[in-house]
Amino acid sequence: MKIAQICALAGALILSSVALAEGGGDRTFEKMMAAKDVAMEKYAAKEGKSEPVVSSDAKDETGEM
């Protein structure tokens, strides 16, 4: 009986660590955004235009101005 409890506890700990583990999505998103920024800078330089300005940066996240 004691071995079954130990196995159940170990299984629960392993399952919880797998369920809560980060899948790397944040790192992938950050890499994607960095690549997009580099591509936009290269495109703007090639076209002879200034880098685009995003107007939503000045807005509050709640949508209030």
Phi, psi and omega in degrees: 000321182293324178295322179296321179292320178296317179295321179294319179295315179298318179297319179295320179293318179294316181297318181292323179291326178289320183291327184263359182290145178281132183275003180089007181297323180294318180293320180295318179297318180297318177297318180297316181293323178294319178295323179295318179297317179296317180296321179293321178295318179295318180296315181297321179293321181292321181275351180074027180250161175281160181294138181295146179254130180267120185284340182287347178296329182279343183277154176284152182296338181278353180096356179279149179255000000 
